[in-house]
Every structure is written in C-alpha cells, then in structure tokens.
Amino acid sequence: MKISQNMLVKLSMVVSIVMLSFFSVFTGTTKAVEFVGEEEIVSEDIELLETALNLIFDKGIVTDEKGYTLGFDRNIFEKELKNYESYEDIIKQMEDMGAFAETNSNKIPEIAPRAVGCGWYLMKDKPEYLSASNKCLSDGLKAAYGPITVISTIVNAIFDKEFTFAAKKLLQLGVRANLAGVVATLIMIQMDCAEKMDKKFPGKSNCE
C-alpha cells in the first residue's frame, strides 16, 4: 500500500483539528439523543462513527490477491456514509490522503479485510500478528488522544468488532464537535498500521 511520505505530518494536522474540537461548545440539537454513562450523545453521531469504524477496520479495506493492503473501497464508503452530514468532508479528506484503493494501484483489487482474511483460507491469525496489530492501533490512538485509560477498551472493542461500543467510548472523549476529523484520524492510523503490518507480516504470513 503506497502511503504518502508526509504521513506523520498529515496525521499531526488531523489530530490538531480533532483536539481543537475538545474546546468547542456542543450546541443543542433536536436530533434523537441517548445517554452514554452520564453524557447525552446524538444517536446519529453514534451511528456515523459506528459505520465509519466498521468500514475502516473491516468491510471497507481492499487488498490485492497476495493479501497486501491497497487502501479503502470508495464505493462502499460512499454508499454507507452518504446519508450523514459529515459525508462530503470525510470523502474529501480521504481523497486528500490518497486513502482510496484506486488511488494507490492500477490493479483490480479484491475486498479482503486482513481482519478476516485468514479465515477465508481456513487459517487463523498468528498471536504475534494480533499482538502487533493491537499495539499499533493503541499507539496511534494514544498519539491522537493521549494515554487515557479508555484506549485499551476502545482497541479491544474494535478488534472484537464491537463497533457500536467503540463509537460510544470515542464520543465520550468529547470529539463529537468534529466527527469528520475523528474519522480522518482513524483512517490515518489504520493506513499507517496496515503499512507496518504488511512489512512485518508480508502476504499471508500473518496466518497459521
């Protein structure tokens, strides 16, 4: 997967945008809300972030025939996110990052998330691969949001595909004033981790 040489610079910029949202005032809304702990959170925000997490860490990933990550499937992202207010901002940021698979390769890709790829070959992920992936995601989230205790909870929820729970925990961090920025940050983290995992576990060497 071809990642821009300015990956860290871009990630820092996106993180800065997200962190600024911590100081924004969350204005009132007539949309449906629900309580997460003691916090009132707009249901649509939960749905958007849940959908985005599912796309970023599972169904939206594209690999080549050897299992190397190419990027994300634009059609799936557009289809799944088109009814949300942040849709255009998210797609534009992904374009700017070169996150879509067609930007990174002229090959015809196949949809094969690494998260489930081993199962397709009647194999399972090696423990060392799962450990390395977990650490990479944890490190990325800590770089974005600081070493807060909930990070490990969010990471475990993502790996268990409990995306609704992970979305609610992320929203409790106070990031909902700029959800497009949050999604962009998660995409950058996933792209960076995918590149590192492809180098450390080339092809299907993450399977046993």
C-alpha atoms as a printed R data frame, in Angstrom:
    type eleno elety resid chain resno       x       y       z
1   ATOM     1    CA   MET     A     1   0.000   0.000   0.000
2   ATOM     2    CA   LYS     A     2   1.537   3.319  -1.010
3   ATOM     3    CA   ILE     A     3   1.445   5.769   1.873
4   ATOM     4    CA   SER     A     4   2.434   9.440   1.491
5   ATOM     5    CA   GLN     A     5   5.882  10.325   2.819
6   ATOM     6    CA   ASN     A     6   4.186  13.089   4.758
7   ATOM     7    CA   MET     A     7   2.117  10.567   6.745
8   ATOM     8    CA   LEU     A     8   3.212  11.823  10.143
9   ATOM     9    CA   VAL     A     9   2.743  15.456   9.139
10  ATOM    10    CA   LYS     A    10  -0.758  14.748   7.861
11  ATOM    11    CA   LEU     A    11  -1.629  12.763  10.963
12  ATOM    12    CA   SER     A    12  -0.402  15.611  13.147
13  ATOM    13    CA   MET     A    13  -2.571  18.061  11.203
14  ATOM    14    CA   VAL     A    14  -5.640  15.875  11.506
15  ATOM    15    CA   VAL     A    15  -5.009  15.276  15.189
16  ATOM    16    CA   SER     A    16  -4.680  19.026  15.742
17  ATOM    17    CA   ILE     A    17  -8.080  19.550  14.129
18  ATOM    18    CA   VAL     A    18  -9.611  16.891  16.348
19  ATOM    19    CA   MET     A    19  -8.006  18.219  19.502
20  ATOM    20    CA   LEU     A    20  -9.394  21.680  18.786
21  ATOM    21    CA   SER     A    21 -12.845  20.135  18.970
22  ATOM    22    CA   PHE     A    22 -12.264  19.459  22.667
23  ATOM    23    CA   PHE     A    23 -12.597  23.195  23.254
24  ATOM    24    CA   SER     A    24 -15.697  23.637  21.122
25  ATOM    25    CA   VAL     A    25 -19.109  24.065  22.685
26  ATOM    26    CA   PHE     A    26 -21.565  21.328  21.757
27  ATOM    27    CA   THR     A    27 -24.702  23.230  20.829
28  ATOM    28    CA   GLY     A    28 -28.255  21.986  21.312
29  ATOM    29    CA   THR     A    29 -29.945  19.803  18.727
30  ATOM    30    CA   THR     A    30 -33.384  18.466  18.003
31  ATOM    31    CA   LYS     A    31 -31.957  15.139  16.873
32  ATOM    32    CA   ALA     A    32 -32.548  11.941  18.810
33  ATOM    33    CA   VAL     A    33 -30.174  11.553  21.720
34  ATOM    34    CA   GLU     A    34 -29.245   8.821  24.143
35  ATOM    35    CA   PHE     A    35 -27.281   8.727  27.364
36  ATOM    36    CA   VAL     A    36 -23.867   7.057  27.424
37  ATOM    37    CA   GLY     A    37 -22.963   6.918  31.069
38  ATOM    38    CA   GLU     A    38 -23.976  10.362  32.250
39  ATOM    39    CA   GLU     A    39 -23.432  12.010  28.879
40  ATOM    40    CA   GLU     A    40 -26.092  12.894  26.326
41  ATOM    41    CA   ILE     A    41 -24.939  11.979  22.816
42  ATOM    42    CA   VAL     A    42 -26.731  12.413  19.491
43  ATOM    43    CA   SER     A    43 -27.755   8.999  18.166
44  ATOM    44    CA   GLU     A    44 -26.769   9.951  14.628
45  ATOM    45    CA   ASP     A    45 -23.226  10.647  15.824
46  ATOM    46    CA   ILE     A    46 -23.047   7.149  17.285
47  ATOM    47    CA   GLU     A    47 -24.366   5.642  14.061
48  ATOM    48    CA   LEU     A    48 -21.918   7.607  11.904
49  ATOM    49    CA   LEU     A    49 -18.906   6.660  13.985
50  ATOM    50    CA   GLU     A    50 -20.042   3.036  14.267
51  ATOM    51    CA   THR     A    51 -20.417   2.830  10.483
52  ATOM    52    CA   ALA     A    52 -17.061   4.505   9.926
53  ATOM    53    CA   LEU     A    53 -15.289   2.140  12.329
54  ATOM    54    CA   ASN     A    54 -16.810  -0.860  10.547
55  ATOM    55    CA   LEU     A    55 -15.596   0.469   7.194
56  ATOM    56    CA   ILE     A    56 -12.134   1.477   8.373
57  ATOM    57    CA   PHE     A    57 -11.308  -1.670  10.308
58  ATOM    58    CA   ASP     A    58 -13.294  -4.317   8.468
59  ATOM    59    CA   LYS     A    59 -15.569  -4.166   5.431
60  ATOM    60    CA   GLY     A    60 -14.041  -1.188   3.620
61  ATOM    61    CA   ILE     A    61 -10.455  -2.484   3.373
62  ATOM    62    CA   VAL     A    62  -9.121  -3.555  -0.023
63  ATOM    63    CA   THR     A    63  -6.193  -5.927  -0.592
64  ATOM    64    CA   ASP     A    64  -4.534  -7.384  -3.660
65  ATOM    65    CA   GLU     A    65  -4.508 -11.091  -4.444
66  ATOM    66    CA   LYS     A    66  -1.461 -11.620  -2.199
67  ATOM    67    CA   GLY     A    67  -3.076 -10.048   0.824
68  ATOM    68    CA   TYR     A    68  -1.282  -6.699   0.749
69  ATOM    69    CA   THR     A    69  -3.406  -3.713   1.698
70  ATOM    70    CA   LEU     A    70  -4.167  -1.301  -1.148
71  ATOM    71    CA   GLY     A    71  -6.419   1.144   0.667
72  ATOM    72    CA   PHE     A    72 -10.153   1.562   1.054
73  ATOM    73    CA   ASP     A    73 -13.082   0.874  -1.240
74  ATOM    74    CA   ARG     A    74 -14.541   4.205  -2.336
75  ATOM    75    CA   ASN     A    75 -17.877   2.794  -3.455
76  ATOM    76    CA   ILE     A    76 -18.546   1.177  -0.080
77  ATOM    77    CA   PHE     A    77 -17.625   4.339   1.831
78  ATOM    78    CA   GLU     A    78 -19.856   6.483  -0.377
79  ATOM    79    CA   LYS     A    79 -22.767   4.056  -0.129
80  ATOM    80    CA   GLU     A    80 -22.548   3.615   3.641
81  ATOM    81    CA   LEU     A    81 -21.892   7.265   4.578
82  ATOM    82    CA   LYS     A    82 -23.904   9.238   2.017
83  ATOM    83    CA   ASN     A    83 -26.826   9.955   4.361
84  ATOM    84    CA   TYR     A    84 -24.707  11.528   7.102
85  ATOM    85    CA   GLU     A    85 -23.949  15.249   7.403
86  ATOM    86    CA   SER     A    86 -20.184  14.667   7.536
87  ATOM    87    CA   TYR     A    87 -20.206  12.571   4.354
88  ATOM    88    CA   GLU     A    88 -18.674  15.114   1.971
89  ATOM    89    CA   ASP     A    89 -15.991  16.182   4.446
90  ATOM    90    CA   ILE     A    90 -14.968  12.571   5.092
91  ATOM    91    CA   ILE     A    91 -14.750  11.666   1.399
92  ATOM    92    CA   LYS     A    92 -12.802  14.858   0.639
93  ATOM    93    CA   GLN     A    93 -10.282  14.150   3.409
94  ATOM    94    CA   MET     A    94  -9.860  10.579   2.181
95  ATOM    95    CA   GLU     A    95  -9.216  11.881  -1.326
96  ATOM    96    CA   ASP     A    96  -6.624  14.317   0.005
97  ATOM    97    CA   MET     A    97  -4.899  11.489   1.912
98  ATOM    98    CA   GLY     A    98  -4.893   9.171  -1.105
99  ATOM    99    CA   ALA     A    99  -6.740   6.628   1.025
100 ATOM   100    CA   PHE     A   100  -8.860   5.044  -1.704
101 ATOM   101    CA   ALA     A   101  -7.506   1.881  -3.301
102 ATOM   102    CA   GLU     A   102  -7.871   3.097  -6.874
103 ATOM   103    CA   THR     A   103  -5.504   5.941  -5.998
104 ATOM   104    CA   ASN     A   104  -2.823   3.520  -4.850
105 ATOM   105    CA   SER     A   105  -2.920   0.813  -7.505
106 ATOM   106    CA   ASN     A   106  -3.881   0.176 -11.109
107 ATOM   107    CA   LYS     A   107  -4.678  -3.435 -10.277
108 ATOM   108    CA   ILE     A   108  -8.196  -4.748  -9.914
109 ATOM   109    CA   PRO     A   109  -8.409  -5.269  -6.142
110 ATOM   110    CA   GLU     A   110 -10.422  -7.746  -4.166
111 ATOM   111    CA   ILE     A   111 -12.303  -6.923  -0.983
112 ATOM   112    CA   ALA     A   112 -10.498  -8.975   1.632
113 ATOM   113    CA   PRO     A   113 -10.037  -7.367   5.029
114 ATOM   114    CA   ARG     A   114  -6.900  -8.675   6.736
115 ATOM   115    CA   ALA     A   115  -9.028  -8.958   9.869
116 ATOM   116    CA   VAL     A   116 -10.921 -11.880   8.337
117 ATOM   117    CA   GLY     A   117  -8.543 -12.900   5.553
118 ATOM   118    CA   CYS     A   118  -7.028 -15.864   7.388
119 ATOM   119    CA   GLY     A   119 -10.475 -17.349   7.901
120 ATOM   120    CA   TRP     A   120 -11.008 -17.317   4.157
121 ATOM   121    CA   TYR     A   121  -8.068 -19.719   3.827
122 ATOM   122    CA   LEU     A   122  -9.224 -21.915   6.736
123 ATOM   123    CA   MET     A   123  -6.406 -20.452   8.795
124 ATOM   124    CA   LYS     A   124  -6.246 -18.150  11.808
125 ATOM   125    CA   ASP     A   125  -4.217 -15.070  12.726
126 ATOM   126    CA   LYS     A   126  -0.939 -15.681  14.484
127 ATOM   127    CA   PRO     A   127  -0.891 -14.430  18.097
128 ATOM   128    CA   GLU     A   128   2.150 -12.263  17.346
129 ATOM   129    CA   TYR     A   129   0.280 -10.612  14.467
130 ATOM   130    CA   LEU     A   130  -2.735  -9.869  16.648
131 ATOM   131    CA   SER     A   131  -0.471  -8.502  19.370
132 ATOM   132    CA   ALA     A   132   1.429  -6.276  16.941
133 ATOM   133    CA   SER     A   133  -1.786  -5.002  15.359
134 ATOM   134    CA   ASN     A   134  -3.287  -4.249  18.767
135 ATOM   135    CA   LYS     A   135  -0.190  -2.346  19.861
136 ATOM   136    CA   CYS     A   136  -0.046  -0.346  16.640
137 ATOM   137    CA   LEU     A   137  -3.664   0.753  16.964
138 ATOM   138    CA   SER     A   138  -3.174   1.539  20.657
139 ATOM   139    CA   ASP     A   139  -0.089   3.635  19.907
140 ATOM   140    CA   GLY     A   140  -1.950   5.533  17.189
141 ATOM   141    CA   LEU     A   141  -4.896   6.323  19.432
142 ATOM   142    CA   LYS     A   142  -2.598   7.386  22.270
143 ATOM   143    CA   ALA     A   143  -0.762   9.730  19.912
144 ATOM   144    CA   ALA     A   144  -4.099  11.259  18.929
145 ATOM   145    CA   TYR     A   145  -5.869  11.414  22.277
146 ATOM   146    CA   GLY     A   146  -3.200  10.955  24.931
147 ATOM   147    CA   PRO     A   147  -2.536   7.996  27.263
148 ATOM   148    CA   ILE     A   148  -6.075   7.808  28.620
149 ATOM   149    CA   THR     A   149  -7.235   4.609  30.275
150 ATOM   150    CA   VAL     A   150 -10.129   4.022  27.867
151 ATOM   151    CA   ILE     A   151  -7.787   3.490  24.880
152 ATOM   152    CA   SER     A   152  -7.304  -0.230  25.579
153 ATOM   153    CA   THR     A   153 -11.081  -0.618  25.908
154 ATOM   154    CA   ILE     A   154 -11.628   1.037  22.517
155 ATOM   155    CA   VAL     A   155  -8.920  -1.048  20.839
156 ATOM   156    CA   ASN     A   156 -10.274  -4.319  22.226
157 ATOM   157    CA   ALA     A   157 -13.790  -3.371  21.102
158 ATOM   158    CA   ILE     A   158 -12.536  -2.652  17.569
159 ATOM   159    CA   PHE     A   159 -10.707  -5.985  17.366
160 ATOM   160    CA   ASP     A   160 -13.832  -7.744  18.652
161 ATOM   161    CA   LYS     A   161 -15.872  -5.823  16.040
162 ATOM   162    CA   GLU     A   162 -17.995  -4.238  18.755
163 ATOM   163    CA   PHE     A   163 -18.113  -1.021  16.766
164 ATOM   164    CA   THR     A   164 -21.147   0.496  18.495
165 ATOM   165    CA   PHE     A   165 -19.462   0.197  21.883
166 ATOM   166    CA   ALA     A   166 -16.183   1.596  20.490
167 ATOM   167    CA   ALA     A   167 -18.043   4.523  18.905
168 ATOM   168    CA   LYS     A   168 -19.716   5.427  22.189
169 ATOM   169    CA   LYS     A   169 -16.394   5.296  24.054
170 ATOM   170    CA   LEU     A   170 -14.781   7.557  21.451
171 ATOM   171    CA   LEU     A   171 -17.643  10.026  21.692
172 ATOM   172    CA   GLN     A   172 -17.244  10.131  25.450
173 ATOM   173    CA   LEU     A   173 -13.812  11.627  24.831
174 ATOM   174    CA   GLY     A   174 -15.569  14.795  23.649
175 ATOM   175    CA   VAL     A   175 -14.718  14.506  19.941
176 ATOM   176    CA   ARG     A   176 -18.223  14.845  18.540
177 ATOM   177    CA   ALA     A   177 -17.817  18.509  17.539
178 ATOM   178    CA   ASN     A   178 -15.651  17.379  14.609
179 ATOM   179    CA   LEU     A   179 -16.559  13.832  13.635
180 ATOM   180    CA   ALA     A   180 -15.085  14.152  10.138
181 ATOM   181    CA   GLY     A   181 -11.746  14.909  11.776
182 ATOM   182    CA   VAL     A   182 -12.105  11.894  14.057
183 ATOM   183    CA   VAL     A   183 -12.820   9.609  11.107
184 ATOM   184    CA   ALA     A   184  -9.844  11.044   9.213
185 ATOM   185    CA   THR     A   185  -7.602  10.404  12.222
186 ATOM   186    CA   LEU     A   186  -8.772   6.792  12.461
187 ATOM   187    CA   ILE     A   187  -8.161   6.315   8.739
188 ATOM   188    CA   MET     A   188  -4.623   7.659   9.053
189 ATOM   189    CA   ILE     A   189  -3.938   5.331  11.971
190 ATOM   190    CA   GLN     A   190  -5.298   2.328  10.081
191 ATOM   191    CA   MET     A   191  -3.303   3.196   6.942
192 ATOM   192    CA   ASP     A   192  -0.132   3.533   8.975
193 ATOM   193    CA   CYS     A   193  -0.739   0.251  10.807
194 ATOM   194    CA   ALA     A   194  -1.613  -1.561   7.575
195 ATOM   195    CA   GLU     A   195   1.714  -0.475   6.064
196 ATOM   196    CA   LYS     A   196   3.625  -1.622   9.153
197 ATOM   197    CA   MET     A   197   1.805  -4.966   9.329
198 ATOM   198    CA   ASP     A   198   2.351  -5.610   5.607
199 ATOM   199    CA   LYS     A   199   6.091  -5.113   6.131
200 ATOM   200    CA   LYS     A   200   6.291  -7.189   9.297
201 ATOM   201    CA   PHE     A   201   3.882  -9.913   8.117
202 ATOM   202    CA   PRO     A   202   4.077  -9.920   4.281
203 ATOM   203    CA   GLY     A   203   1.323 -11.575   2.314
204 ATOM   204    CA   LYS     A   204  -0.391 -14.301   4.317
205 ATOM   205    CA   SER     A   205   2.485 -14.764   6.792
206 ATOM   206    CA   ASN     A   206   0.167 -13.358   9.463
207 ATOM   207    CA   CYS     A   207  -1.805 -16.614   9.215
208 ATOM   208    CA   GLU     A   208  -1.128 -20.057  10.637
